[in-house]
Amino acid sequence: MHCGIFRARALVVACATVLVVQWSNTSSVYRSLGAAQILQTSEVYLSAMTILPDDADGKKLFNCEWEAAPYVLHARPAIRFVDILDPALLWVHDPVKYALRQRLIAGLSPSPATDLRQHFKADYVLCAAEALNAQLKAQPDDFDLLASSDSKPSLAVFHIRRE
């Protein structure tokens, strides 16, 4: 009887040891990868903010990714922007505008320049959504590509030309 209890305890201790070692290794790898990605993301967004001209202060930026907002706010606090919080809050406030935002990001707007100007009052676009970036690049009469990163996904900065 004592031998069985000893074996069960030994098995529990061995399993716990393996779990702790595995968690420790996985956790450190996950943290280092996460830190590297955060650093890379930060560098890309912060350098995108340097692309915007000085006269962009006070103007509005349509940011496709809401995680861009802290970088915009940090690097260029005088620039207004569309999303600072989760876009689901826009859905609660204005479902029609939310749907329009989603169509824009998916590259499905029949007139992105009009939608960005009229509905979002935007002067610039900061976006990593490949579909919208491709659509804006294909319309040089309406959009000036100011910069595009080589990272994946590619982050692009556009100026929206006025009508």
N, C-alpha and C positions, 0 to 999 in steps of 0.2 A: 504494500500500500504506500509506504513512504517513498519507495523507488518511483512509483507512478507520479506522485506529487512533485518529486524532484525533477523528473523528465519534463513535466508540464511547465514548471517554472523556468527550467533551462530553455525550453522552446519559446516561451513568452519573452524571456530576456534576449534571446538570439534574434527573434523577429523584431523586437523593439529596437535593438541595436542596428539592424539592417535598415529599418525605416528611418531612424535618425540620420544615419550616414547618407542614405539616398536623398532624404529631404535636404540635408546640408549641401550636398553637391548640386542638386537641382536648383535649390534656392540661390546659390551663389552664381550659377550660370545664368539663371533667369534675371537676377539683379544686374549682372554685368551687361547682358544683352539689352535690357530695358534702359539702362543708363546710357549706353551707346546710341540707342535709337532716339532717346530724348535729346541728347546732345546734338545729334545730326539734325533732328527736326527743328530744334531751337536755332541752329546756325542757318538753316535754309530760310526759315521765316524771318529771322532778324536781318539777314542780308537782303531779303525781298523788300523790307521796309526802307532800306537805303536807296532802292531803285526809284521809289516815288519822289517826284520833284518837291522842292521846298514849298511851292505854291499849292501843294495838295492839302496843306493844313486847312481845316475847316470844310473840306470836301468829303464826299462819302465814298466808302469802299464797300463793294459787294464781296464778302468773303464766303466762298463756298463751304469751307470747313469751319465749324464754330470753334475748333481748337486754335484757330489762328488769332482769335480775338485777344487773348492775353499778350501775344507778341506785338500786335498792332498797338494796343493800349500802352504797353511798356515802351516800345521804340518810338511811336509817333502818337502821343496822347491827344494831339490837336486834330487828328483825322477821325471823322465819324465812320462807323461801320455798321453792317446789318445785324450780325449775330454775335452777342457776347455770351449768351446762355444757350442751352440745348434748344435746337430749332423746334422741338416739339412744343415749346412754349408759344412760338409763333402760330402753330396749328391751333392752340387753344384760343389765342387772341384773334386770329384772322385766318380761318381755314382756306379761303380762296388764295390769299397771298402765299400761304405755305405751299399749296399745290403748285402755284406758279414758280416758286423757288425750286421745288423738286423737279419740275419740268425743265427749268433752266439748267440745273446741275446735270441732268441726264442728257442734255444736248437736244431736247425735244421742243424747244420753243421755236415757233415759226419766225419770230422776230425778236431775237435776244436784245438787240440794241434798244428797241422801243420798250420792251419789258423792263430792262435794267434802268433806263432813263425815267420812264413814267411811273412805274410801280414801286421801284426801290430808290429812286432819286439818286442813283449811283453815278459817280464820275470815273471810278476805277474798279477793276476786278482783280481779286487775288484768289487763285483757284488751283486745286490739284485734281479736279475732276476732268479726266481725259476727254470725255465727250463734249463738255462745254468748251474746254480749251481748243479742241479741234474745230468746233463750230466758230469760235471767235477768230481763230487764225485764218479761217476761210473767208472772213468778211473784213478785209483790210480797209474798206471804205468807211466802216463803222468803228473799227477797233485798231488801236496802235499797240502792238506787242512791245512792251518795255523790257521784259526779261523773261527767261524761261530757264529753269534749273535742269541739270542733267540727272538729278535724283529720280528714283522711282517711288511713288508717282511723281511726275514732273510738276513742279509748282510754277505757275505763270502769272505775270502781272501785266494787265492791259489798261490802257487809257480808253475811255469810251468817248468817241468823237461826238460833238453836239450836232444836231440836225441843221 
